[in-house]
Amino acid sequence: MLRSAILAASRSPQMRTLVEKLPPTRAIVERFVAGEPLDAALAACDELTATGRRATLDHLGEDTRDAAQAAATAAAYEKLLEALKETGLAQHAEVSVKLSAVGQFLPQDGEQVALENARRICTAAADAGTTVTLDMEDHTTTDSTLGIARQLRADFPWLGVVLQAYLRRTEADCRDFSGPGSRVRLCKGAYQEPASVAFQKKDEVDRAYVRCLKVLMAGEGYPMVASHDPRMVKIAGELAERNGRKADSFEYQMLYGIRPEEQLRLARSGATMRVYLPYGQEWYGYFMRRLAERPANLAFFLRAMATRG
């Protein structure tokens, strides 16, 4: 019930205004978000790579209904990718893109606009010598996102996609996207979804995650294991070994600011460890979903409010 309330608040303009005005919010957000300007994101990326970790950078934003804003977001990604190329960070970092931030929800030709803007970003990534992963949002966008991904992969076969294990359809989607050259980030899912399309209980989601992992690890693509759950990390390693995978044939992914010690442990063990690194002004929705995902995150936020407010 608490998780549902937080997720509902993540889409409330009134709640956003309230949270943004709270004195301690900015300092707390810095735990999960690299900062607002590009320079802050690059500095955080540099710090990660210095410790053997990799990064996927997300220029925050979603649900735009304005074509000019969608184009501006694509331009921001082009600027980011140019900076990654110039600084040499592109060999350690890629980018993650929400299609709703580049036009997917526009009332007219939204999918086509999103496709064209995503193509701009992929072209810039190819020039920088790195890759792009398409983030997944709520279940109503899944068919559209995967359809756009299939079109882009004709020219950019390295394009990654995110699949969410809590959706009942995802095991089949894993099979569809586990072929040669595919890159799939498997996460549990962070949106509020109805029982008709998503598993609701933690043990059901966990079992679904393992089933999907088995498909991806046995496939011919490159699995990206996005989980902070120690049990899932352990199972992923066992499945990789069982399928004869080398350390460079899959990777672990975790969010910036969550379990940094475990991130470092995995990197030092020789595993590929990538950190999801968000930055930008549109941090509110992302921040609220991080609170909803783990009670520890919410407790951290409330403690900080009590001590700094």
N, C-alpha and C positions, 0 to 999 in steps of 0.2 A: 504493500500500500504506500509506504514511504517513497519507494523507487518511482511508482506511478506519479506521485505528487510532484517529485522533482523533475521528472521528464515533462510533465504538463507545464511546469514553471519555465522550462527551457524554451518554450514557444510563446511565452507571455510577454508582450511589450511592457506591461505595467511592472511585472516582477523584474524584468531586466533593468528598468530604470531604478528600481529600489536597490537591487544588488549592486549595481555600478556605483551608487552613491554611498554605500557603506564604507566607512573609513578604512577598514582592514582589507577590503576586497583586493585591491591592486597588489598588495604585497603577497597575498595568498595565491593569486592567479599566477604569479611568477614561478610557483612550484611546477605548474603544468604547462605554461606557455612561455616560449623563449623571450618574448617581448613584442613590441609593435613594429619597430622599424626593421628594414632588411638587414642593416648592420648588426642588430642584436641577434637575428637568426643566424647570420654567418659566424658570429663569434661563438654562439652556442654549438654550432655544427663543428667548428674548429676544435672546441674543447672535447667533444665526443670522439672525434677521429684521433685526437692525440692519445686517447686511452684505448685505442683498438676497436672502438665501436663505429658503426656506420650510421647513416641518418636517412630518413625520408622526410622532406620538408613539406609542410602544408600551409599555404597562404590562406588563413582562415576566412570563411565566408560560405554562405549557403542560402538556398531559397530565394535567390534574387529574382525579381519580376521586371527588372529594368535592363534593356539591351545594352545600354551604355555601360552600366555597372558590370555586366557579364564580360564585355570587351575589355574593360579596365582590369578585371581580374586576370584574364588571359595575358594581358600586357605585363601585369605584375609578375606572373610566372615566367614570361620571357626574360624579364629583367633579372629575376632570381637565377635562372639557368645561365644567363650570360655571366653573372657574378660567380657562380659555381665553377664555370669554365675558367674564368680569369684567375681565380684564387687557387686553382688546382684541386678544389674540394669535390669536383664532379666525379673523381675516381672513387670517392667514398660515400657519395650522397646522390639520391634521386629525389623525385617530387611525388607527392600525392595530391590528387585533384578530385574535388566533389563536382560532379556534372551540374548539380543545381546551382553552383556558384558561377558557372559559365554559360547559363542560358536554358537549361533543361526544362524549367518551369515557365518559360515565357509563354504568354497566351497564344502567340502565333509563331509557328515554325520553331518551337522550343528545342526539339530534338535536333533539328538541322543546325540551329545556331550553336548548340552545345557541341555537336560533332565538329563543326568548323573551328570553334575556339579550342577544343581539345586537340585538333590536328595541328593548330599553331603551336601549342605547348609541346606536343610530341616532336614536331620538327625542330624546335629549339633544343629539346633534350638530345635528339640525335646529333645535332651540331655540337653540343657540349660533351658528348660521349657518355651520356647516362640514360636513365630510363624513367618511365612514368607509371604510376599505379593509380587506377581509378577507384576512388573510395566508393563504398556502398552506403546508401541511406536507408530510409524505411522501406518496407516491402513493396509499396506502390511504385517504387522506382526501379525495381530489380530487372524486369524485362527490358525496360528502356535502356538501362545502364549496360546490361550485357549485350544488347543489340548494337549499341554504339561501339562497345569494345570489339565486337566481331568485325565491324567495318574498319576500325582503326588498325586492327591486327593484320589486315591485308597488306598494309604499308609499314607497320611497326610491329613485327611479330614478337618483340620483347615486351609489349605492353602488359602490365600486370592488372589484375582485378582483385577485388575484395569479395569474399563470400562469407556469409554469416551463418554459423552452425545452428543457431536457434530456429532458423526458418526450416519448415518441414521439407521444402524443395531442395535444400542445399546439397544433400548427398548426391542427387542426380546432377546438379550443376557442377559439382566437383568432378564427376566422371566426364562431363562435356568439356571441361577446361583443364584436364590433366594430360593432354597430349604433348608431343614434342614442342619445346620452346615456350610453353605456357608458364606464367608466373602467377601463383594464386596466394594471396594473403588470407589465411583462415582465422577469423575471429569469432567470438561467441555471439556478439551482437549487443547494441547499446540503445536501441529504440524500443518504445512501448508498442507491442504488437498484439493483435488478437489471437486467441487460442486456435482459431481456425487456420492460421498460417504459421504459427510459431509455438514451439514448446515453451511451457510456462515454468516448470519446476527445474531447480538447479540440477538435480540428478539426470533429468531428461536432456537438458542442454549439454551436460558433460558427456553423456553417452553419445549424443549426436556429434559432438566435436571429435570424439575418438573415431567414430565411424568415418567421418569425413577425412580425418588425418590418415586413416588406413588407405583410403582411395588415393589421396594425393601422394603419399610416400611410395605407393606401389606403381604410380603413374610415371610418365616420361617427362613431366614438367619440373618446375622449381617451386617446391612448397615454401611458404613463408608462414611460420608458426607464430601467430600473434596471440600470446597469452601470458598472463602474470601468474597463473595457477601452477604451483610447483609440480603438482601431479601431472598436468598436461605437458609441461616441459620435459619431465622424466619420460613419459610415454612417447613423446615425439622422438626423443633420442633413441629409445629402444626400437621404435618402428623404423627409423632411419638405418640403424645397424642391421636390423632384420632384412631390410631390402637392399643391403649392400651399398648404401649411399655414403659418399665421402663428405667431409665437412663443408666443402664448397658447393654441394649440390642441393642445399636447403639452408634456411636461416631461421633464427629466432627474432621476434620483434616485440618490443615493449614500448610503452608510452613514456615520453619525457617526464621525469619527476617521480616515476613509480618504480620501485624496487631497483634503484640504481646499483646497489651492491650485487644483486643477482645478475644484472646486465654485465658488470665488470667481471664477475666470476665466469660467465659463459664466454666472454671475449677472451679471457686469459686461458681458458681451457682449449682454445683453438677453434671454437664454434664461430660462425658468422652471426653477429649480434647487431641488429639495426634498431635504432630508436626513432619513434614517430615524433617529429619535432614541429609543433605548430607555432605560428607567429602571426601577428597582424592585429588590427583593431577589432575585428569581429570575433572576439573570443568567448562571448557569453554562452552561446549554445554548446560549444565544445566543453567549456568549463562545467556547466550544469550536468552534462552527461557523465563526466568523470566523477562527479559527486554521487550520481545515481548508481554507478557501477559497483562501488565498494563502500560499505559502511565506514571503513577506516578513513576514506577520503572526506566523507561528510563530518565525521567526528573531528578530523583535523581542522576543517573549516569552522565548525562551531566553537572549538577551543580557541582558535585564533580570534574569532569575533569577541569571545568573552574576555580575552586578555588584552586585546588591542582597541576594542571599541570604547 
